[in-house]
Each structure stands twice: as C-alpha cells, then as structure tokens.
Amino acid sequence: MSVLAWLIPISLMLGLVGLGAFVWALRNRQYEDPEGDSRRILSTDWDDRPKP
C-alpha cells in the first residue's frame, strides 16, 4: 500500500505534464495546417518520378 502513495502522485504529475504540453501545442498553433494534407497529396509538384 505504501507504493500507491508514490505511484498516484507521480501518475497525476505525469498526466498534468502531458496536458500542459498539449495546451502549449494548441496555443502555439502546432496543429494548424493552412495548406492541408489533402491538397498537398494531390499536387503534382512532388511526384515520385523525376521530370525528364
């Protein structure tokens, strides 16, 4: 039972660190993509075959 006294606060702290990192990423606009992957994948600028 004494192990739980260590594990519960450590797990809560790790959860808060993860939540803080997620909020930081949202505030720094890490998830915004103005071009969009759907447009980028259809573009012919970056083809697998080089142009002759």
MMTF fields as JSON, N, C-alpha, C and O atoms, coordinates in Angstrom:
{
  "mmtfVersion": "1.0.0",
  "mmtfProducer": "UNKNOWN",
  "numBonds": 207,
  "numAtoms": 208,
  "numGroups": 52,
  "numChains": 1,
  "numModels": 1,
  "chainsPerModel": [1],
  "groupsPerChain": [52],
  "chainIdList": ["A"],
  "bondAtomList": [4, 2, 8, 6, 12, 10, 16, 14, 20, 18, 24, 22, 28, 26, 32, 30, 36, 34, 40, 38, 44, 42, 48, 46, 52, 50, 56, 54, 60, 58, 64, 62, 68, 66, 72, 70, 76, 74, 80, 78, 84, 82, 88, 86, 92, 90, 96, 94, 100, 98, 104, 102, 108, 106, 112, 110, 116, 114, 120, 118, 124, 122, 128, 126, 132, 130, 136, 134, 140, 138, 144, 142, 148, 146, 152, 150, 156, 154, 160, 158, 164, 162, 168, 166, 172, 170, 176, 174, 180, 178, 184, 182, 188, 186, 192, 190, 196, 194, 200, 198, 204, 202],
  "bondOrderList": [1, 1, 1, 1, 1, 1, 1, 1, 1, 1, 1, 1, 1, 1, 1, 1, 1, 1, 1, 1, 1, 1, 1, 1, 1, 1, 1, 1, 1, 1, 1, 1, 1, 1, 1, 1, 1, 1, 1, 1, 1, 1, 1, 1, 1, 1, 1, 1, 1, 1, 1],
  "groupList": [{"groupName": "MET", "atomNameList": ["N", "CA", "C", "O"], "elementList": ["N", "C", "C", "O"], "formalChargeList": [0, 0, 0, 0], "bondAtomList": [1, 0, 2, 1, 3, 2], "bondOrderList": [1, 1, 2], "singleLetterCode": "M", "chemCompType": "L-PEPTIDE LINKING"}, {"groupName": "SER", "atomNameList": ["N", "CA", "C", "O"], "elementList": ["N", "C", "C", "O"], "formalChargeList": [0, 0, 0, 0], "bondAtomList": [1, 0, 2, 1, 3, 2], "bondOrderList": [1, 1, 2], "singleLetterCode": "S", "chemCompType": "L-PEPTIDE LINKING"}, {"groupName": "VAL", "atomNameList": ["N", "CA", "C", "O"], "elementList": ["N", "C", "C", "O"], "formalChargeList": [0, 0, 0, 0], "bondAtomList": [1, 0, 2, 1, 3, 2], "bondOrderList": [1, 1, 2], "singleLetterCode": "V", "chemCompType": "L-PEPTIDE LINKING"}, {"groupName": "LEU", "atomNameList": ["N", "CA", "C", "O"], "elementList": ["N", "C", "C", "O"], "formalChargeList": [0, 0, 0, 0], "bondAtomList": [1, 0, 2, 1, 3, 2], "bondOrderList": [1, 1, 2], "singleLetterCode": "L", "chemCompType": "L-PEPTIDE LINKING"}, {"groupName": "ALA", "atomNameList": ["N", "CA", "C", "O"], "elementList": ["N", "C", "C", "O"], "formalChargeList": [0, 0, 0, 0], "bondAtomList": [1, 0, 2, 1, 3, 2], "bondOrderList": [1, 1, 2], "singleLetterCode": "A", "chemCompType": "L-PEPTIDE LINKING"}, {"groupName": "TRP", "atomNameList": ["N", "CA", "C", "O"], "elementList": ["N", "C", "C", "O"], "formalChargeList": [0, 0, 0, 0], "bondAtomList": [1, 0, 2, 1, 3, 2], "bondOrderList": [1, 1, 2], "singleLetterCode": "W", "chemCompType": "L-PEPTIDE LINKING"}, {"groupName": "ILE", "atomNameList": ["N", "CA", "C", "O"], "elementList": ["N", "C", "C", "O"], "formalChargeList": [0, 0, 0, 0], "bondAtomList": [1, 0, 2, 1, 3, 2], "bondOrderList": [1, 1, 2], "singleLetterCode": "I", "chemCompType": "L-PEPTIDE LINKING"}, {"groupName": "PRO", "atomNameList": ["N", "CA", "C", "O"], "elementList": ["N", "C", "C", "O"], "formalChargeList": [0, 0, 0, 0], "bondAtomList": [1, 0, 2, 1, 3, 2], "bondOrderList": [1, 1, 2], "singleLetterCode": "P", "chemCompType": "L-PEPTIDE LINKING"}, {"groupName": "GLY", "atomNameList": ["N", "CA", "C", "O"], "elementList": ["N", "C", "C", "O"], "formalChargeList": [0, 0, 0, 0], "bondAtomList": [1, 0, 2, 1, 3, 2], "bondOrderList": [1, 1, 2], "singleLetterCode": "G", "chemCompType": "PEPTIDE LINKING"}, {"groupName": "PHE", "atomNameList": ["N", "CA", "C", "O"], "elementList": ["N", "C", "C", "O"], "formalChargeList": [0, 0, 0, 0], "bondAtomList": [1, 0, 2, 1, 3, 2], "bondOrderList": [1, 1, 2], "singleLetterCode": "F", "chemCompType": "L-PEPTIDE LINKING"}, {"groupName": "ARG", "atomNameList": ["N", "CA", "C", "O"], "elementList": ["N", "C", "C", "O"], "formalChargeList": [0, 0, 0, 0], "bondAtomList": [1, 0, 2, 1, 3, 2], "bondOrderList": [1, 1, 2], "singleLetterCode": "R", "chemCompType": "L-PEPTIDE LINKING"}, {"groupName": "ASN", "atomNameList": ["N", "CA", "C", "O"], "elementList": ["N", "C", "C", "O"], "formalChargeList": [0, 0, 0, 0], "bondAtomList": [1, 0, 2, 1, 3, 2], "bondOrderList": [1, 1, 2], "singleLetterCode": "N", "chemCompType": "L-PEPTIDE LINKING"}, {"groupName": "GLN", "atomNameList": ["N", "CA", "C", "O"], "elementList": ["N", "C", "C", "O"], "formalChargeList": [0, 0, 0, 0], "bondAtomList": [1, 0, 2, 1, 3, 2], "bondOrderList": [1, 1, 2], "singleLetterCode": "Q", "chemCompType": "L-PEPTIDE LINKING"}, {"groupName": "TYR", "atomNameList": ["N", "CA", "C", "O"], "elementList": ["N", "C", "C", "O"], "formalChargeList": [0, 0, 0, 0], "bondAtomList": [1, 0, 2, 1, 3, 2], "bondOrderList": [1, 1, 2], "singleLetterCode": "Y", "chemCompType": "L-PEPTIDE LINKING"}, {"groupName": "GLU", "atomNameList": ["N", "CA", "C", "O"], "elementList": ["N", "C", "C", "O"], "formalChargeList": [0, 0, 0, 0], "bondAtomList": [1, 0, 2, 1, 3, 2], "bondOrderList": [1, 1, 2], "singleLetterCode": "E", "chemCompType": "L-PEPTIDE LINKING"}, {"groupName": "ASP", "atomNameList": ["N", "CA", "C", "O"], "elementList": ["N", "C", "C", "O"], "formalChargeList": [0, 0, 0, 0], "bondAtomList": [1, 0, 2, 1, 3, 2], "bondOrderList": [1, 1, 2], "singleLetterCode": "D", "chemCompType": "L-PEPTIDE LINKING"}, {"groupName": "THR", "atomNameList": ["N", "CA", "C", "O"], "elementList": ["N", "C", "C", "O"], "formalChargeList": [0, 0, 0, 0], "bondAtomList": [1, 0, 2, 1, 3, 2], "bondOrderList": [1, 1, 2], "singleLetterCode": "T", "chemCompType": "L-PEPTIDE LINKING"}, {"groupName": "LYS", "atomNameList": ["N", "CA", "C", "O"], "elementList": ["N", "C", "C", "O"], "formalChargeList": [0, 0, 0, 0], "bondAtomList": [1, 0, 2, 1, 3, 2], "bondOrderList": [1, 1, 2], "singleLetterCode": "K", "chemCompType": "L-PEPTIDE LINKING"}],
  "groupTypeList": [0, 1, 2, 3, 4, 5, 3, 6, 7, 6, 1, 3, 0, 3, 8, 3, 2, 8, 3, 8, 4, 9, 2, 5, 4, 3, 10, 11, 10, 12, 13, 14, 15, 7, 14, 8, 15, 1, 10, 10, 6, 3, 1, 16, 15, 5, 15, 15, 10, 7, 17, 7],
  "groupIdList": [1, 2, 3, 4, 5, 6, 7, 8, 9, 10, 11, 12, 13, 14, 15, 16, 17, 18, 19, 20, 21, 22, 23, 24, 25, 26, 27, 28, 29, 30, 31, 32, 33, 34, 35, 36, 37, 38, 39, 40, 41, 42, 43, 44, 45, 46, 47, 48, 49, 50, 51, 52],
  "secStructList": [7, 2, 2, 2, 2, 2, 2, 2, 2, 2, 2, 2, 2, 2, 2, 2, 2, 2, 2, 2, 2, 2, 2, 2, 2, 2, 2, 6, 6, 6, 6, 7, 7, 1, 1, 7, 2, 2, 2, 2, 2, 2, 7, 1, 1, 1, 7, 1, 1, 7, 7, 7],
  "xCoordList": [0.81, 0.0, 0.854, 0.416, 2.044, 2.884, 3.365, 3.727, 3.365, 3.768, 2.742, 3.096, 1.47, 0.429, 0.59, 0.208, 1.146, 1.375, 2.393, 2.391, 3.242, 4.205, 3.652, 3.831, 2.986, 2.555, 1.422, 1.4, 0.49, -0.649, -0.205, -0.592, 0.588, 1.034, 1.929, 1.849, 2.77, 3.63, 2.787, 3.053, 1.782, 0.938, 0.113, -0.115, -0.337, -1.067, -0.158, -0.579, 1.067, 2.005, 2.323, 2.385, 2.525, 2.789, 1.597, 1.766, 0.397, -0.802, -0.905, -1.283, -0.57, -0.596, 0.486, 0.266, 1.641, 2.7, 2.24, 2.458, 1.609, 1.09, -0.003, -0.041, -0.885, -1.943, -1.358, -1.815, -0.358, 0.304, 0.993, 0.949, 1.633, 2.281, 1.25, 1.5, 0.109, -0.95, -1.505, -1.708, -1.751, -2.254, -1.217, -1.576, 0.062, 1.118, 1.129, 1.277, 0.971, 0.963, -0.241, -0.13, -1.371, -2.545, -2.343, -2.712, -1.77, -1.576, -0.514, -0.573, 0.445, 1.482, 1.121, 1.972, -0.113, -0.661, 0.118, 0.4, 0.46, 1.192, 0.298, 0.797, -1.006, -1.917, -2.564, -3.365, -2.245, -2.833, -2.002, -0.773, -2.678, -2.013, -2.776, -3.79, -2.31, -3.09, -3.203, -4.235, -2.177, -2.239, -3.099, -3.918, -2.921, -3.713, -3.089, -2.61, -3.103, -2.548, -3.361, -2.812, -4.66, -5.485, -5.115, -5.195, -4.72, -4.3, -2.873, -2.545, -2.04, -0.641, -0.466, 0.439, -1.309, -1.15, -1.586, -1.122, -2.473, -2.934, -2.059, -2.265, -1.09, -0.232, 0.742, 1.224, 1.02, 1.97, 3.378, 4.287, 3.57, 4.897, 5.899, 7.074, 5.466, 6.35, 5.961, 5.34, 6.317, 5.985, 7.101, 8.241, 6.771, 7.775, 8.772, 9.93, 8.324, 9.197, 9.764, 9.01, 11.056, 11.62, 11.192, 10.907, 11.155, 10.776, 11.92, 13.08, 11.615, 12.693, 13.327, 14.241],
  "yCoordList": [-1.202, 0.0, 1.267, 2.311, 1.183, 2.382, 2.746, 3.893, 1.762, 2.041, 2.946, 3.794, 2.763, 3.601, 5.061, 5.962, 5.294, 6.672, 7.362, 8.59, 6.625, 7.179, 7.183, 8.153, 6.108, 5.972, 6.912, 7.425, 7.143, 8.005, 9.454, 10.034, 10.06, 11.429, 11.519, 12.491, 10.523, 10.532, 10.442, 11.153, 9.587, 9.463, 10.727, 11.115, 11.373, 12.628, 13.729, 14.529, 13.769, 14.767, 14.531, 15.486, 13.281, 12.976, 13.328, 13.806, 13.09, 13.477, 14.981, 15.461, 15.728, 17.185, 17.707, 18.689, 17.063, 17.457, 17.219, 18.064, 16.082, 15.787, 16.759, 17.207, 17.088, 18.05, 19.427, 20.143, 19.798, 21.082, 21.15, 22.182, 20.051, 20.02, 20.121, 20.768, 19.494, 19.565, 20.978, 21.475, 21.632, 23.0, 23.935, 24.84, 23.731, 24.545, 24.396, 25.379, 23.156, 22.919, 23.589, 24.102, 23.584, 24.259, 25.764, 26.4, 26.337, 27.79, 28.255, 29.388, 27.41, 27.769, 27.345, 27.358, 26.976, 26.633, 25.513, 25.583, 24.499, 23.367, 22.487, 21.746, 22.559, 21.678, 22.346, 21.716, 23.6, 24.272, 24.0, 24.044, 23.722, 23.435, 24.183, 23.683, 25.369, 26.153, 25.502, 25.639, 24.806, 24.165, 22.914, 22.693, 22.12, 20.913, 19.729, 19.839, 18.605, 17.395, 16.923, 16.327, 17.187, 16.717, 17.43, 16.827, 18.676, 19.377, 19.006, 18.914, 18.797, 18.5, 17.125, 16.933, 16.181, 14.832, 14.784, 13.927, 15.693, 15.72, 16.58, 16.613, 17.274, 18.152, 17.332, 16.283, 17.828, 17.129, 17.695, 17.26, 18.651, 19.241, 18.233, 18.271, 17.361, 16.383, 14.978, 14.23, 14.633, 13.335, 12.335, 12.728, 11.067, 10.031, 9.895, 9.536, 10.179, 10.07, 11.443, 12.414, 11.548, 12.85, 13.257, 12.413, 14.551, 15.044, 14.844, 15.032, 14.459, 14.222, 15.521, 15.498],
  "zCoordList": [0.0, 0.0, 0.0, -0.485, 0.53, 0.549, -0.855, -1.117, -1.753, -3.133, -3.805, -4.624, -3.455, -4.045, -3.637, -4.385, -2.469, -2.031, -2.933, -3.022, -3.589, -4.537, -5.959, -6.695, -6.341, -7.729, -8.114, -9.233, -7.214, -7.547, -7.787, -8.801, -6.899, -7.205, -8.446, -9.197, -8.659, -9.844, -11.105, -12.074, -11.112, -12.303, -12.529, -13.674, -11.455, -11.618, -12.16, -12.996, -11.692, -12.201, -13.667, -14.442, -14.066, -15.472, -16.354, -17.476, -15.846, -16.587, -16.758, -17.826, -15.713, -15.808, -16.753, -17.461, -16.769, -17.705, -19.141, -20.009, -19.395, -20.734, -21.139, -22.285, -20.22, -20.505, -20.761, -21.652, -19.993, -20.208, -21.561, -22.229, -21.973, -23.284, -24.403, -25.42, -24.225, -25.231, -25.342, -26.45, -24.214, -24.224, -24.836, -25.59, -24.526, -25.111, -26.632, -27.359, -27.108, -28.553, -29.217, -30.331, -28.548, -29.106, -29.162, -30.15, -28.13, -28.1, -29.084, -29.561, -29.396, -30.356, -31.771, -32.661, -31.98, -33.303, -33.982, -35.178, -33.23, -33.793, -34.66, -35.507, -34.46, -35.186, -36.38, -37.07, -36.647, -37.803, -39.044, -39.006, -40.129, -41.392, -42.484, -42.972, -42.876, -43.836, -45.215, -45.871, -45.66, -46.972, -46.935, -47.827, -45.937, -45.804, -46.512, -47.641, -45.838, -46.431, -47.635, -48.562, -47.621, -48.736, -50.04, -51.111, -49.968, -51.181, -51.561, -52.744, -50.576, -50.837, -51.478, -52.289, -51.129, -51.68, -53.144, -53.896, -53.556, -54.945, -55.842, -57.056, -55.268, -56.044, -56.888, -56.461, -58.088, -58.962, -58.825, -59.532, -57.932, -57.751, -57.202, -57.567, -56.356, -55.717, -56.168, -55.414, -57.363, -57.911, -57.587, -57.345, -57.585, -57.321, -58.466, -58.251, -59.66, -60.813, -61.159, -61.224, -61.379, -61.758, -63.164, -64.013, -63.389, -64.71, -65.683, -65.315, -66.942, -67.93, -68.4, -69.224]
}
